[in-house]
Amino acid sequence: MNTHVGEQAVVLGGGIAGLLAAKVLAPAFTSVVLVDRDDLIGASAARRGVPHGRHAHGLVARGHQILEAQFPGLTDQMVAAGVKPGDFNGDIRWYINGARLQPSTSGLLSVPATRPVLEEQLRLRVQQIPNLTFLQRHDILGLATTADSARVTGVRVQPRDDAQEPRILRADLVIDTTGRGSRTPAWLDELGYGRPPEERVRIDLAYTTRHFRLDHDPFGDDLAIIPAPTPQHPRGAFFYRVPGEGKVELSLTGMLGDHPPTDPEGFLEFARSLPVPQIYEAVRDAEPLDEPVMFRFPASVWRHYERMPRFPAGLLVMGDAVCSFNPLYAQGMTVAAIESLTLAKHLRRGLPQPLAFLRDIAGDIGQPWALSAGADLAYAGVEGRRTLKTKVINAYVARLQLAAVHDAVLTNAFIRAAGLIDPPQALLHPRNLLRVLRSFFSGTAGSPSPAVPPVPARSASN
């Protein structure tokens, strides 16, 4: 029995969202073509089309659960590639304002692969799908439509070497997963639909990353050391092992223009300023394996396609092409995974209706966006409307984090919400609220900004 809803689907973009979309589409179409400008097959390094791929990436707990369900055995596959998994709480040192959150076993698995490793392992699995083709090293020129622009019928592509003329890939469904640089807003405008309304939160964030080989082990049994940025200590870092003997990745983060420098001396000085001294102590005499490189992220952006009065049939948008989150909160890959589940639901009913699909993924986006955008508004320099609700929630979460320094139950509650396992309102559950209040009135939470001994300056003889 033929259960296909169409002959051919085309996915634009070969990143995480594109791979997940292609996996879901394959059972529903006779053939699926995934188009990307980069080399995909055999690629193991950071790709040019993913400029943030050289920096720290996090797949939070809900994302890992979805990927493992979609690709059974993926975790074992990544372990074989050199990735060491562990518990999201008990095996990671989380710091808030220089104080470590109380660790315990959360039961949530962290698989701290770099973006190139995760993408490569997913790509190896997607390559095994018999009716799926990778069309690599091709530029995406635009959409093909019916004469009245009511339906998208394919996409115009051209090999990057210009050896061939542009051609049209015919499709019953085109899905744009090309990320923040998506041209769908411009294409829709050209077709007479206008552009989607946008919601922006300007954060002027930058990551600067460098890899080192250490002469000693600062982690012990732990996977990573992560001082999370806060309004009190806005400089943060992701410091963790990567495959390779003694090899580590250090991504420094700074918001609102306070960007970690790319010169080696400035990079180390920024690391020295963190409220967790062991990071600087680990890398100050370590062997650098590359030069520091920066990635800038000016604003979180949500394109509200679901609010458009009209939308062409045969076209969907997913992943960062719809909503690009502040990467500090590591939500983007997981939200793309959640959206792929929504796509699967729509495909079970037939060829997806665009606005119905876009409304449903807006529901997928809503809570993660509220979590990250609301947290960003706790920084005085971030522009945006601060409702009374936003102010109260931010004050409460700051108090909860402070109490979590002494209360592992609250640490786990915070990690479950940040990992998109529980909704953000779970932090307000009476059992958590009572623990926060008990900590506040008992005085065990301490001051909001625990003092951290400064790292002594190194003398010329050291």
C-alpha positions as CSV (number, residue, x, y, z in Angstrom):
1,M,0.0,0.0,0.0
2,N,1.4,3.4,-1.0
3,T,1.4,5.8,1.9
4,H,3.3,8.6,0.2
5,V,1.7,12.1,0.3
6,G,3.8,13.3,-2.6
7,E,6.5,12.3,-5.2
8,Q,9.4,14.6,-4.1
9,A,10.3,16.8,-1.2
10,V,13.3,19.2,-1.2
11,V,15.0,20.3,2.0
12,L,17.1,23.5,1.8
13,G,20.0,23.4,4.2
14,G,22.0,20.4,5.6
15,G,22.3,21.4,9.2
16,I,20.6,19.8,12.2
17,A,17.1,21.0,11.3
18,G,17.6,19.9,7.7
19,L,18.8,16.4,8.6
20,L,15.9,16.0,11.0
21,A,13.3,17.2,8.5
22,A,14.8,14.9,5.8
23,K,14.5,11.9,8.2
24,V,10.9,12.6,8.9
25,L,10.0,13.3,5.2
26,A,11.6,10.1,3.8
27,P,8.7,7.7,4.6
28,A,6.1,10.2,3.2
29,F,7.6,10.8,-0.2
30,T,9.0,8.7,-3.1
31,S,12.2,10.7,-2.9
32,V,13.8,13.4,-0.8
33,V,16.6,15.8,-1.9
34,L,18.6,17.7,0.6
35,V,20.4,20.8,-0.9
36,D,23.4,22.5,0.7
37,R,26.2,24.8,-0.5
38,D,28.9,22.9,1.4
39,D,30.4,19.5,1.0
40,L,28.3,17.2,3.2
41,I,29.4,13.6,2.5
42,G,32.5,12.8,4.4
43,A,32.7,16.2,6.1
44,S,34.0,16.0,9.7
45,A,35.2,19.5,10.4
46,A,33.3,22.7,11.0
47,R,31.5,23.8,7.8
48,R,31.7,27.2,6.2
49,G,27.9,27.3,6.0
50,V,27.7,26.9,9.8
51,P,30.0,29.7,11.1
52,H,29.0,29.0,14.7
53,G,30.0,25.4,14.3
54,R,33.5,26.0,15.7
55,H,32.1,27.2,19.0
56,A,30.5,25.4,22.0
57,H,27.2,23.7,21.3
58,G,24.9,22.1,23.7
59,L,22.2,19.6,23.1
60,V,19.9,19.8,26.1
61,A,18.2,16.8,27.5
62,R,15.0,16.9,25.6
63,G,16.9,17.2,22.3
64,H,19.0,14.2,23.1
65,Q,15.9,12.2,23.9
66,I,14.3,13.0,20.6
67,L,17.5,12.3,18.6
68,E,18.0,8.9,20.3
69,A,14.3,8.0,19.6
70,Q,14.7,9.1,15.9
71,F,18.0,7.4,15.5
72,P,18.2,4.5,17.9
73,G,21.8,3.8,18.9
74,L,23.0,7.3,18.2
75,T,24.4,7.7,21.7
76,D,26.5,4.6,21.3
77,Q,27.6,5.9,17.9
78,M,28.8,9.1,19.4
79,V,30.6,7.3,22.2
80,A,32.4,5.3,19.6
81,A,33.4,8.6,18.0
82,G,35.1,9.6,21.3
83,V,32.3,11.5,23.0
84,K,32.0,10.9,26.8
85,P,28.4,11.1,28.1
86,G,27.4,11.8,31.7
87,D,24.7,13.2,33.9
88,F,23.5,16.8,33.2
89,N,23.8,17.7,36.9
90,G,26.1,15.2,38.6
91,D,28.8,15.3,35.9
92,I,28.9,19.0,35.0
93,R,30.0,21.8,37.3
94,W,27.5,24.5,36.9
95,Y,28.3,27.9,38.5
96,I,26.1,30.9,39.1
97,N,27.8,34.1,40.2
98,G,30.9,32.1,41.1
99,A,29.1,29.6,43.3
100,R,28.6,26.0,42.2
101,L,25.0,24.7,42.1
102,Q,24.6,21.7,44.4
103,P,25.2,18.6,42.3
104,S,23.3,15.3,42.3
105,T,22.0,12.8,39.8
106,S,19.4,14.2,37.5
107,G,18.8,11.1,35.4
108,L,19.2,13.3,32.3
109,L,22.0,12.3,29.9
110,S,24.4,14.8,28.6
111,V,26.3,13.9,25.4
112,P,28.7,16.8,25.0
113,A,29.7,16.4,21.3
114,T,31.0,19.3,19.3
115,R,28.7,20.6,16.6
116,P,30.8,19.0,13.8
117,V,30.8,15.6,15.5
118,L,27.0,15.7,16.2
119,E,26.2,16.8,12.7
120,E,28.5,14.1,11.2
121,Q,27.0,11.3,13.2
122,L,23.5,12.4,12.3
123,R,24.5,12.8,8.6
124,L,25.9,9.2,8.6
125,R,22.6,7.9,9.7
126,V,20.6,10.0,7.2
127,Q,22.8,8.9,4.4
128,Q,21.6,5.4,4.9
129,I,18.0,6.3,4.0
130,P,17.6,4.7,0.5
131,N,15.2,7.3,-1.1
132,L,17.2,10.4,0.1
133,T,19.8,12.2,-1.9
134,F,22.3,14.9,-0.9
135,L,22.8,17.6,-3.5
136,Q,25.9,19.2,-2.1
137,R,27.9,22.2,-3.4
138,H,24.8,23.8,-4.8
139,D,23.6,27.4,-4.4
140,I,19.9,28.0,-3.8
141,L,18.7,30.7,-6.1
142,G,15.0,31.0,-5.4
143,L,11.6,29.3,-5.5
144,A,9.7,28.1,-8.5
145,T,5.9,28.7,-8.3
146,T,2.7,28.4,-10.2
147,A,1.8,31.4,-12.4
148,D,-0.4,32.9,-9.7
149,S,2.3,32.3,-7.0
150,A,-0.3,30.4,-4.9
151,R,1.9,27.2,-4.8
152,V,5.6,26.6,-4.6
153,T,6.5,23.9,-7.2
154,G,10.2,23.6,-6.6
155,V,13.5,25.4,-6.1
156,R,16.1,26.8,-8.5
157,V,19.6,25.6,-7.8
158,Q,23.0,25.9,-9.4
159,P,26.3,24.0,-8.9
160,R,28.8,26.2,-7.1
161,D,31.4,25.7,-9.8
162,D,29.2,27.4,-12.3
163,A,29.9,24.6,-14.8
164,Q,26.2,24.0,-15.4
165,E,23.2,26.3,-15.9
166,P,20.7,26.7,-13.1
167,R,18.0,24.1,-13.0
168,I,14.7,23.6,-11.2
169,L,14.2,20.8,-8.7
170,R,10.5,20.0,-8.9
171,A,8.9,19.3,-5.5
172,D,5.5,18.8,-3.9
173,L,7.0,20.2,-0.7
174,V,9.9,22.5,-0.1
175,I,11.2,23.1,3.5
176,D,13.6,25.9,4.3
177,T,16.0,25.0,7.1
178,T,18.8,27.4,6.0
179,G,19.1,29.1,9.3
180,R,19.3,32.7,10.4
181,G,20.3,33.8,6.9
182,S,17.1,32.4,5.4
183,R,15.9,34.3,2.3
184,T,12.3,33.1,2.6
185,P,11.1,36.6,3.9
186,A,12.5,38.2,0.8
187,W,11.1,35.5,-1.5
188,L,7.7,35.8,0.0
189,D,7.8,39.6,-0.4
190,E,8.8,39.2,-4.1
191,L,5.8,36.8,-4.5
192,G,3.4,39.4,-3.1
193,Y,2.9,37.9,0.4
194,G,4.8,40.5,2.3
195,R,7.3,39.7,5.1
196,P,6.6,38.0,8.4
197,P,6.4,40.2,11.5
198,E,9.6,39.9,13.5
199,E,10.3,39.9,17.2
200,R,13.9,40.8,18.2
201,V,15.8,40.9,21.4
202,R,19.2,42.6,20.9
203,I,21.9,41.1,23.0
204,D,25.1,41.9,21.1
205,L,26.6,38.5,22.1
206,A,29.9,37.1,21.1
207,Y,31.6,33.7,21.5
208,T,35.4,33.5,21.2
209,T,36.8,30.0,21.2
210,R,40.2,28.4,21.4
211,H,41.3,24.8,21.7
212,F,44.1,23.6,24.0
213,R,46.0,20.5,25.0
214,L,46.3,20.4,28.8
215,D,49.3,19.1,30.8
216,H,47.0,18.2,33.7
217,D,43.3,17.3,34.2
218,P,41.1,20.0,35.8
219,F,37.9,18.0,35.4
220,G,38.4,14.7,37.3
221,D,35.3,12.7,36.6
222,D,33.4,15.7,35.4
223,L,32.6,16.5,31.8
224,A,32.6,20.3,31.8
225,I,33.0,23.4,33.9
226,I,30.4,26.0,33.0
227,P,30.1,29.4,34.7
228,A,26.8,30.6,33.3
229,P,26.6,34.3,32.7
230,T,24.2,36.4,34.9
231,P,23.4,40.1,35.2
232,Q,25.8,40.2,38.2
233,H,28.6,38.3,36.3
234,P,27.8,38.7,32.6
235,R,31.0,37.0,31.4
236,G,30.6,33.3,31.0
237,A,32.4,30.2,29.6
238,F,31.9,26.7,28.3
239,F,35.0,24.6,29.1
240,Y,34.9,20.9,28.3
241,R,36.7,17.9,26.9
242,V,36.6,17.1,23.2
243,P,37.9,13.9,21.5
244,G,41.7,13.9,21.5
245,E,44.3,13.2,24.2
246,G,44.1,16.0,26.7
247,K,42.2,18.2,24.2
248,V,39.7,20.8,25.5
249,E,37.5,23.5,24.0
250,L,37.1,26.8,25.8
251,S,34.4,29.2,24.5
252,L,34.3,32.5,26.3
253,T,31.1,34.6,26.1
254,G,30.3,38.2,26.6
255,M,27.1,40.2,26.1
256,L,26.2,43.7,25.2
257,G,29.4,44.4,23.4
258,D,31.7,43.0,26.1
259,H,33.2,40.6,23.6
260,P,36.1,38.2,24.5
261,P,39.2,39.3,22.5
262,T,40.7,37.3,19.7
263,D,44.3,38.1,20.6
264,P,45.9,35.4,22.8
265,E,46.8,37.7,25.6
266,G,43.4,39.3,25.7
267,F,41.7,35.9,25.5
268,L,43.6,34.7,28.6
269,E,42.9,38.0,30.5
270,F,39.2,37.6,29.8
271,A,39.4,34.0,31.1
272,R,41.2,35.3,34.1
273,S,38.3,37.7,34.8
274,L,35.7,34.8,35.2
275,P,34.3,34.2,38.6
276,V,35.6,30.6,38.4
277,P,39.4,30.7,38.6
278,Q,40.1,27.1,37.7
279,I,39.4,27.7,34.0
280,Y,42.2,30.3,33.8
281,E,44.5,28.2,35.9
282,A,44.0,25.2,33.5
283,V,44.7,27.1,30.3
284,R,47.3,29.7,31.2
285,D,50.2,27.4,30.6
286,A,48.4,24.9,28.3
287,E,49.5,24.3,24.7
288,P,47.2,26.3,22.3
289,L,46.1,24.3,19.2
290,D,44.7,27.1,17.2
291,E,44.1,30.9,17.3
292,P,41.1,32.3,19.0
293,V,38.1,32.8,16.7
294,M,35.0,34.9,17.3
295,F,31.4,34.4,16.4
296,R,28.9,37.3,16.9
297,F,25.2,37.0,17.5
298,P,23.6,40.4,17.5
299,A,20.0,39.5,18.3
300,S,17.5,36.7,19.0
301,V,14.9,36.8,16.2
302,W,11.5,35.1,15.9
303,R,9.9,35.4,12.5
304,H,6.2,35.1,13.1
305,Y,5.1,33.3,9.9
306,E,2.0,32.0,11.7
307,R,0.7,35.6,11.8
308,M,0.8,36.1,8.0
309,P,-2.7,36.3,6.4
310,R,-1.6,34.2,3.4
311,F,1.2,31.7,2.7
312,P,1.9,29.7,-0.5
313,A,1.1,26.1,-0.5
314,G,4.0,23.7,-0.8
315,L,6.4,25.7,1.4
316,L,7.3,25.2,5.1
317,V,10.0,26.8,7.2
318,M,11.8,25.2,10.3
319,G,14.6,25.7,12.7
320,D,16.6,28.9,13.0
321,A,15.0,30.1,9.7
322,V,11.9,30.7,11.9
323,C,13.5,31.4,15.3
324,S,17.1,31.9,16.3
325,F,17.6,31.8,20.0
326,N,20.4,33.3,22.2
327,P,22.9,30.4,21.9
328,L,23.8,30.7,25.6
329,Y,20.7,28.7,26.4
330,A,21.4,25.9,23.9
331,Q,17.8,25.7,22.7
332,G,18.1,25.9,19.0
333,M,18.9,22.3,18.1
334,T,16.4,20.9,20.5
335,V,13.6,23.2,19.3
336,A,14.4,22.0,15.7
337,A,14.0,18.4,17.0
338,I,10.7,19.2,18.6
339,E,9.5,20.8,15.3
340,S,10.5,17.7,13.4
341,L,8.0,15.8,15.6
342,T,5.3,18.3,14.7
343,L,6.2,17.8,11.0
344,A,5.7,14.1,11.4
345,K,2.3,14.6,12.9
346,H,1.2,16.8,10.0
347,L,2.6,14.3,7.4
348,R,0.4,11.6,8.9
349,R,-2.6,13.6,7.9
350,G,-1.3,14.2,4.3
351,L,0.6,17.1,2.6
352,P,1.0,19.7,5.3
353,Q,-1.0,22.9,5.2
354,P,1.6,25.7,5.7
355,L,-0.2,28.0,8.1
356,A,-1.5,25.2,10.2
357,F,2.0,23.8,10.5
358,L,3.5,27.2,11.2
359,R,1.0,27.9,13.9
360,D,1.8,24.6,15.6
361,I,5.6,25.1,15.6
362,A,4.9,28.6,17.0
363,G,3.5,26.7,19.9
364,D,6.7,24.6,20.1
365,I,8.8,27.9,20.1
366,G,6.7,29.8,22.6
367,Q,7.9,28.5,25.9
368,P,11.6,28.3,25.0
369,W,11.4,31.8,23.6
370,A,9.8,33.1,26.8
371,L,12.5,31.3,28.9
372,S,15.5,32.8,26.9
373,A,14.1,36.2,26.0
374,G,12.7,36.7,29.5
375,A,16.1,35.9,31.0
376,D,17.9,38.3,28.6
377,L,15.6,41.1,29.8
378,A,17.1,40.7,33.3
379,Y,20.2,42.5,31.8
380,A,19.7,46.2,32.2
381,G,21.3,46.9,28.8
382,V,19.0,44.7,26.8
383,E,16.2,46.7,25.2
384,G,12.7,45.4,25.5
385,R,9.4,45.7,27.3
386,R,9.6,44.4,30.9
387,T,6.2,43.4,32.2
388,L,5.6,43.0,35.8
389,K,5.4,39.3,35.2
390,T,8.9,39.3,33.5
391,K,10.4,41.2,36.5
392,V,8.8,38.9,39.1
393,I,9.9,35.7,37.2
394,N,13.4,36.9,36.8
395,A,13.7,37.9,40.4
396,Y,12.3,34.5,41.5
397,V,14.6,32.5,39.2
398,A,17.6,34.5,40.5
399,R,16.6,33.6,44.0
400,L,16.0,29.9,43.0
401,Q,19.5,29.7,41.5
402,L,21.0,31.2,44.7
403,A,19.1,28.6,46.8
404,A,20.2,25.8,44.4
405,V,23.8,26.4,45.6
406,H,22.7,24.5,48.7
407,D,19.8,22.5,47.4
408,A,20.2,19.8,44.7
409,V,16.5,19.4,44.3
410,L,16.3,23.0,43.0
411,T,19.4,22.4,40.8
412,N,17.6,19.5,39.2
413,A,14.4,21.5,38.8
414,F,16.4,24.3,37.0
415,I,18.2,21.9,34.7
416,R,14.9,20.1,33.8
417,A,13.4,23.5,32.8
418,A,16.5,24.7,31.0
419,G,16.7,21.3,29.2
420,L,13.1,21.7,28.0
421,I,12.0,18.5,29.8
422,D,9.7,20.5,32.1
423,P,7.9,23.7,31.2
424,P,9.3,26.9,32.8
425,Q,6.3,27.2,35.1
426,A,7.4,24.0,36.8
427,L,9.9,26.1,38.6
428,L,6.9,27.7,40.4
429,H,5.5,24.4,41.6
430,P,4.7,24.7,45.3
431,R,7.4,22.2,46.2
432,N,10.0,24.3,44.5
433,L,8.6,27.6,45.8
434,L,8.6,26.3,49.4
435,R,12.3,25.3,49.1
436,V,13.2,28.7,47.7
437,L,11.3,30.5,50.5
438,R,12.9,28.2,53.1
439,S,16.3,29.0,51.8
440,F,15.6,32.8,51.8
441,F,14.2,32.9,55.4
442,S,16.9,30.6,56.8
443,G,19.7,32.7,55.3
444,T,21.4,29.7,53.7
445,A,21.2,31.2,50.2
446,G,24.0,33.7,51.0
447,S,24.5,36.9,49.1
448,P,23.5,37.2,45.4
449,S,27.1,37.6,44.2
450,P,29.4,35.3,46.2
451,A,32.9,36.7,46.6
452,V,35.5,34.8,44.6
453,P,39.2,35.1,45.4
454,P,41.0,36.8,42.5
455,V,43.5,34.8,40.5
456,P,47.0,36.2,41.3
457,A,48.9,37.7,38.5
458,R,51.6,35.6,37.0
459,S,55.1,37.0,37.4
460,A,57.6,37.0,34.5
461,S,59.5,34.2,36.1
462,N,56.4,31.9,36.2
